[in-house]
């Protein structure tokens, strides 16, 4: 849950910055949010969640 919440916050911040800079307009951003909302309730949601979790685990396992 912590990973999901931080990703949502990060993507929200990126979207706000893109809207304010003018590289993303309000209409397309609303479409993107609605697409993500409906995609989350589809049958693909568990696969996407597993994919993103595996990427987060891979990044977490990297040691410097």
N, C-alpha and C positions, 0 to 999 in steps of 0.2 A: 504494500500500500504506500509506503514512503517513496518508493521509486516512481510509482504512478503519479503521485501528487507532485513530486518535484518536476517530472517531465511536463505535466500539465501547466505548472507555474512557468517553467522555462519557455514552453511554446506560446503561452499567453503573453509573456513579456516580449518575445520576438515578434509576435503579431502586432502588438501595440506599437513597437518601435517602427515596424514596416509601414503601418498605417500613418503614423506621424511624419515619417520621412517622405511619404507620397509614393513609395514603390508598391504599395498595396492599397487599393481603394476599399471603401466600406462595403460595397456590394459583394465583391469577390470574397472578402473576409467572412461575411455572414454565410455565404455559400460553403466556404471551407469549414466553418464551425458546424453547420448543419450536416455536412457530409461526414465529418468525424463523429457527430452524435449518432447518426443513423448507422454508420459503420460499426460503432461500438455495440449496437444491439443486434447485429447480424451474426450469422454463423461463422464468419471469418474472425470475429473478435478473439476467441481463444488462441487461434494460430498466431495472430498479430501480437497478442500479449506474450506468448511463449518466445517469439522471435525477439521482441524488445527486451524481455528478461534475460535471454541468453546473451544479447549484446551487452547489457548492463553487467552481467556476471563476468563476461570476458574482459571488459574494461576494468572491473574491480580486481581481477586476478593479476593484472599487469603490475609489476613491482619495479620501481626505479632505483 
